[in-house]
């Protein structure tokens, strides 16, 4: 911990790269770790609008903007913990069209994070301990995983790599790799919470929701993609339908859709908890928050961001309870 932090007894100074909606801050607070200054690097206007809704009056929440423009030397005297989840766009198996790994236009930003990590570590005051935590997708290639592990270990010899599925502590699957040098880091204690537990109304047909993406399936024929590709999340109007076998659902649904008269051309007049196609709806913003263990209302109550962009921001976020469990040992 830095001398400034020790003298002020105000907790740790945090740098969160690719910060999104500042879920790292939520996680640290949930873990009982006091934050002195929180430096946020983010450029998405919708994520920044959510940040500003909560922290615009907080002088200790400092927005740094583009990660490519950050000079680690400016921060090396202050930072105690660096948290980041560099873009997975070109790493994930979901992106079959542009899976160029760490050479991709977005995923190569890992090397910007690495640059900042090195700058802060190399020029930090003597005997000052720097901790870091990095998150990225489980489904990346072995080549990319090995490169990331090697690069981080070259900076911190005590780097550890662990695999965690957020479903252990949340209602949704989210398989991720975590690299860190936090001592004795390990998977958080499992929690018995299922997808049905967080639904405001309706019924689901699986214990855990699929991983949240930036967008969901459609309200017309999305049910077919949901089952055939295991993408998106649905909540059914009737328990009897939810309990049907998959094949029976796919055979029955077209008749329900036709009877409803829903054409998918306009959603005006329908609320988040209505079933316009007579069969299923998509998770609301509130339910999406719950799938990521984000506090109720943190995103859903922000008035200046559209529902579409709220869902996208949540889909790009970290699972709060996973991060809280991983950083818990910093208290010691």
Secondary structure per residue as TSV (DSSP state, phi and psi in degrees):
chain	resnum	aa	ss	phi	psi
A	1	X	-	360.0	140.2
A	2	X	-	-68.1	157.6
A	3	X	H	-61.1	-39.0
A	4	X	H	-60.6	-45.3
A	5	X	H	-63.6	-43.6
A	6	X	H	-62.4	-41.1
A	7	X	H	-67.9	-38.0
A	8	X	H	-83.2	-15.7
A	9	X	T	52.8	38.9
A	10	X	-	-112.7	17.1
A	11	X	-	94.7	-157.5
A	12	X	E	-103.9	158.4
A	13	X	E	-100.2	129.6
A	14	X	E	-120.4	137.9
A	15	X	E	-115.4	118.5
A	16	X	E	-113.3	111.0
A	17	X	E	-90.8	146.3
A	18	X	T	52.8	49.3
A	19	X	-	-69.6	-22.9
A	20	X	T	61.7	-124.9
A	21	X	T	-99.2	21.9
A	22	X	T	65.3	40.4
A	23	X	H	-67.1	-24.8
A	24	X	H	-62.1	-38.0
A	25	X	H	-66.0	-44.0
A	26	X	H	-59.2	-40.8
A	27	X	H	-67.0	-44.1
A	28	X	H	-62.3	-42.4
A	29	X	H	-64.7	-39.6
A	30	X	H	-65.9	-30.9
A	31	X	T	-79.4	-3.3
A	32	X	T	80.4	22.1
A	33	X	-	-99.6	119.7
A	34	X	-	-75.3	135.5
A	35	X	E	-107.3	128.4
A	36	X	E	-83.7	-68.7
A	37	X	E	-121.7	140.5
A	38	X	E	-122.6	109.4
A	39	X	E	-94.9	122.8
A	40	X	E	-113.9	124.1
A	41	X	E	-107.3	111.9
A	42	X	-	-157.4	145.9
A	43	X	-	-124.0	-12.5
A	44	X	-	-66.6	122.6
A	45	X	H	-62.9	-31.4
A	46	X	H	-73.9	-40.7
A	47	X	H	-64.2	-40.4
A	48	X	H	-66.2	-34.4
A	49	X	H	-64.0	-37.9
A	50	X	H	-69.1	-42.5
A	51	X	H	-57.4	-48.5
A	52	X	H	-64.7	-32.2
A	53	X	H	-58.8	-35.6
A	54	X	H	-97.0	-33.0
A	55	X	H	-124.1	10.8
A	56	X	T	-60.9	-26.2
A	57	X	T	-97.5	5.6
A	58	X	-	-97.8	108.1
A	59	X	T	-71.3	-12.8
A	60	X	T	-92.6	-2.0
A	61	X	E	-101.9	103.9
A	62	X	E	-112.7	116.7
A	63	X	E	-88.7	126.3
A	64	X	-	-103.9	-12.3
A	65	X	-	79.7	-139.4
A	66	X	-	-65.6	127.8
A	67	X	G	-60.8	-29.5
A	68	X	G	-70.7	-15.2
A	69	X	G	-104.8	6.0
A	70	X	-	-86.6	132.2
A	71	X	-	-103.8	111.6
A	72	X	G	-59.8	-25.7
A	73	X	G	-64.5	-27.5
A	74	X	G	-70.8	-18.0
A	75	X	T	-114.6	-7.3
A	76	X	T	-61.7	-25.2
A	77	X	T	-78.2	-16.1
A	78	X	T	-109.5	-42.1
A	79	X	-	-69.6	132.2
A	80	X	S	-106.1	-31.3
A	81	X	E	-139.4	131.1
A	82	X	E	-115.1	123.2
A	83	X	E	-119.2	134.5
A	84	X	E	-158.9	150.2
A	85	X	-	-131.2	87.9
A	86	X	-	-62.3	155.0
A	87	X	-	-52.6	133.5
A	88	X	-	-99.0	4.2
A	89	X	T	-48.6	-45.7
A	90	X	T	-95.7	2.3
A	91	X	T	-100.9	-32.9
A	92	X	S	-74.4	148.1
A	93	X	T	-70.7	-16.8
A	94	X	T	-66.1	-31.8
A	95	X	-	-91.5	81.2
A	96	X	-	-75.4	-19.3
A	97	X	S	-82.2	-28.9
A	98	X	S	-141.8	55.9
A	99	X	-	-95.7	73.0
A	100	X	-	-96.6	10.0
A	101	X	G	63.3	-142.8
A	102	X	G	-70.4	-4.8
A	103	X	G	-91.6	-8.2
A	104	X	S	-68.4	156.7
A	105	X	T	-58.9	-33.6
A	106	X	T	-95.8	-45.5
A	107	X	G	-70.1	-18.3
A	108	X	G	-69.2	-8.5
A	109	X	G	-65.9	-12.6
A	110	X	H	-53.0	-37.9
A	111	X	H	-71.3	-24.6
A	112	X	H	-69.0	-42.6
A	113	X	H	-62.8	-41.1
A	114	X	H	-62.4	-41.6
A	115	X	H	-58.4	-46.9
A	116	X	H	-65.4	-40.9
A	117	X	H	-58.7	-45.1
A	118	X	H	-64.5	-44.1
A	119	X	H	-61.4	-43.0
A	120	X	H	-69.5	-41.0
A	121	X	H	-67.2	-46.5
A	122	X	H	-67.0	-38.4
A	123	X	H	-102.4	8.7
A	124	X	S	-68.3	152.8
A	125	X	-	-55.4	147.9
A	126	X	T	-57.5	140.0
A	127	X	T	70.9	6.8
A	128	X	-	-86.1	126.9
A	129	X	-	-90.5	125.6
A	130	X	-	-105.6	129.7
A	131	X	E	-109.6	154.3
A	132	X	E	-144.0	158.4
A	133	X	E	-145.5	122.4
A	134	X	E	-119.1	139.5
A	135	X	E	-120.2	141.7
A	136	X	E	-159.3	178.3
A	137	X	E	-70.5	145.7
A	138	X	T	-68.6	-32.1
A	139	X	T	-86.5	12.6
A	140	X	S	-70.1	163.3
A	141	X	-	-69.5	157.0
A	142	X	H	-60.8	-36.3
A	143	X	H	-59.3	-48.5
A	144	X	H	-68.5	-39.5
A	145	X	H	-61.6	-42.0
A	146	X	H	-67.2	-37.1
A	147	X	H	-64.2	-47.0
A	148	X	H	-61.2	-45.3
A	149	X	H	-62.0	-44.2
A	150	X	H	-63.4	-45.5
A	151	X	H	-63.8	-42.7
A	152	X	H	-70.6	-36.8
A	153	X	H	-68.6	-29.4
A	154	X	H	-64.4	-26.8
A	155	X	H	-90.0	-48.7
A	156	X	-	-120.2	108.1
A	157	X	T	-62.0	-25.9
A	158	X	T	-93.0	23.4
A	159	X	-	-63.3	134.4
A	160	X	E	-118.7	152.1
A	161	X	E	-125.4	125.3
A	162	X	E	-132.9	154.9
A	163	X	E	-107.9	134.5
A	164	X	E	-140.5	135.7
A	165	X	E	-100.1	122.5
A	166	X	G	-57.0	-19.4
A	167	X	G	-59.8	-18.1
A	168	X	G	-65.1	-27.9
A	169	X	T	-129.3	3.9
A	170	X	S	-140.7	172.6
A	171	X	S	-83.5	6.3
A	172	X	B	-133.7	146.6
A	173	X	-	-72.2	139.3
A	174	X	-	-161.9	90.3
A	175	X	E	-82.9	121.4
A	176	X	E	-138.5	153.7
A	177	X	E	-100.3	143.1
A	178	X	E	-131.1	127.2
A	179	X	E	-109.6	137.7
A	180	X	E	-164.3	160.2
A	181	X	-	-116.9	17.9
A	182	X	S	-68.9	128.1
A	183	X	T	-59.0	139.6
A	184	X	T	55.4	33.2
A	185	X	-	-70.0	143.6
A	186	X	-	-160.4	176.1
A	187	X	-	-64.3	140.9
A	188	X	-	-67.2	159.5
A	189	X	-	-62.8	128.0
A	190	X	-	-59.6	148.7
A	191	X	-	-126.8	134.9
A	192	X	-	-82.5	80.8
A	193	X	-	-133.6	131.7
A	194	X	-	-116.7	168.4
A	195	X	G	-56.1	-45.1
A	196	X	G	-60.6	-31.1
A	197	X	G	-62.0	-26.1
A	198	X	G	-105.0	-0.4
A	199	X	-	-76.0	131.3
A	200	X	S	-72.5	-40.9
A	201	X	S	-149.4	169.1
A	202	X	S	84.3	-172.8
A	203	X	B	-138.5	148.6
A	204	X	-	-117.7	165.5
A	205	X	S	-119.8	20.7
A	206	X	S	-150.7	154.9
A	207	X	S	-67.8	-40.8
A	208	X	S	-122.9	139.4
A	209	X	B	-69.5	160.3
A	210	X	-	-69.4	164.1
A	211	X	-	-57.8	138.0
A	212	X	-	-76.2	133.3
A	213	X	-	-113.3	-179.9
A	214	X	S	-67.3	-23.1
A	215	X	S	-143.0	160.4
A	216	X	-	-107.4	-176.8
A	217	X	-	-77.9	173.4
A	218	X	-	-86.0	167.3
A	219	X	S	-90.8	5.5
A	220	X	S	-98.4	-74.8
A	221	X	S	-115.7	21.3
A	222	X	H	-62.6	-23.3
A	223	X	H	-61.6	-31.0
A	224	X	H	-71.5	-40.1
A	225	X	H	-67.2	-36.5
A	226	X	H	-57.4	-43.1
A	227	X	H	-88.9	-39.1
A	228	X	H	-78.4	-29.1
A	229	X	S	-116.5	-4.0
A	230	X	-	58.1	41.2
A	231	X	-	-118.8	140.5
A	232	X	S	83.4	178.0
A	233	X	-	-139.9	139.8
A	234	X	-	-125.2	153.5
A	235	X	E	-131.1	124.3
A	236	X	E	-90.8	151.2
A	237	X	S	-72.0	-42.1
A	238	X	-	-116.6	136.8
A	239	X	H	-65.0	-35.9
A	240	X	H	-60.2	-40.7
A	241	X	H	-69.6	-42.6
A	242	X	H	-59.5	-30.8
A	243	X	T	-84.3	-7.3
A	244	X	S	-67.9	154.7
A	245	X	-	-64.8	154.3
A	246	X	H	-54.6	-47.2
A	247	X	H	-59.5	-39.6
A	248	X	H	-68.2	-38.7
A	249	X	H	-59.8	-48.1
A	250	X	H	-66.1	-28.3
A	251	X	H	-78.0	-35.4
A	252	X	H	-83.8	-34.0
A	253	X	H	-56.1	-44.5
A	254	X	H	-55.8	-33.4
A	255	X	H	-71.0	-38.1
A	256	X	H	-66.4	-42.9
A	257	X	H	-61.1	-45.3
A	258	X	H	-62.2	-41.9
A	259	X	H	-65.3	-33.6
A	260	X	H	-70.5	-27.1
A	261	X	T	79.8	5.3
A	262	X	-	-75.2	128.1
A	263	X	-	-108.0	-11.2
A	264	X	S	79.2	7.9
A	265	X	S	-82.4	-30.0
A	266	X	-	-149.7	139.7
A	267	X	-	-106.7	9.4
A	268	X	T	-61.6	140.0
A	269	X	T	90.2	-6.9
A	270	X	-	-106.7	138.0
A	271	X	-	-91.5	171.2
A	272	X	T	-63.1	-24.3
A	273	X	T	-108.2	13.3
A	274	X	-	-88.8	165.0
A	275	X	-	-121.6	77.2
A	276	X	T	-62.5	-28.2
A	277	X	T	-90.8	6.5
A	278	X	S	79.2	-1.5
A	279	X	S	-131.2	-53.8
A	280	X	E	-143.1	163.9
A	281	X	E	-133.0	174.8
A	282	X	-	-99.6	154.9
A	283	X	-	-57.9	140.3
A	284	X	-	-73.2	174.1
A	285	X	H	-62.6	-42.9
A	286	X	H	-59.3	-46.3
A	287	X	H	-66.5	-34.6
A	288	X	H	-65.6	-39.1
A	289	X	H	-55.9	-47.2
A	290	X	H	-64.2	-34.7
A	291	X	H	-63.2	-27.2
A	292	X	T	-103.2	9.5
A	293	X	T	55.9	32.4
A	294	X	-	-85.9	137.8
A	295	X	-	-54.6	140.0
A	296	X	T	-53.0	129.8
A	297	X	T	90.7	-13.4
A	298	X	T	-58.7	-39.3
A	299	X	T	-107.1	-43.0
A	300	X	T	-64.1	-24.8
A	301	X	T	-93.3	4.5
A	302	X	-	-80.8	117.2
A	303	X	T	-79.1	-20.1
A	304	X	T	-92.3	4.6
A	305	X	S	-123.4	136.7
A	306	X	-	-69.6	161.0
A	307	X	H	-59.2	-43.7
A	308	X	H	-57.2	-45.2
A	309	X	H	-75.5	-26.7
A	310	X	H	-65.8	-46.7
A	311	X	H	-61.7	-41.7
A	312	X	H	-61.8	-43.7
A	313	X	H	-63.8	-39.5
A	314	X	H	-67.1	-40.3
A	315	X	H	-63.8	-25.2
A	316	X	T	-92.6	-2.4
A	317	X	S	-81.9	170.5
A	318	X	-	-89.4	151.6
A	319	X	-	-73.6	114.0
A	320	X	H	-57.1	-46.4
A	321	X	H	-68.9	-28.3
A	322	X	H	-67.1	-49.2
A	323	X	H	-63.6	-39.6
A	324	X	H	-59.5	-40.3
A	325	X	H	-68.7	-36.0
A	326	X	H	-72.2	-33.8
A	327	X	H	-91.4	-2.5
A	328	X	G	-55.7	-34.3
A	329	X	G	-69.9	-10.7
A	330	X	G	-65.2	-20.8
A	331	X	G	-62.2	-25.3
A	332	X	-	-95.0	360.0
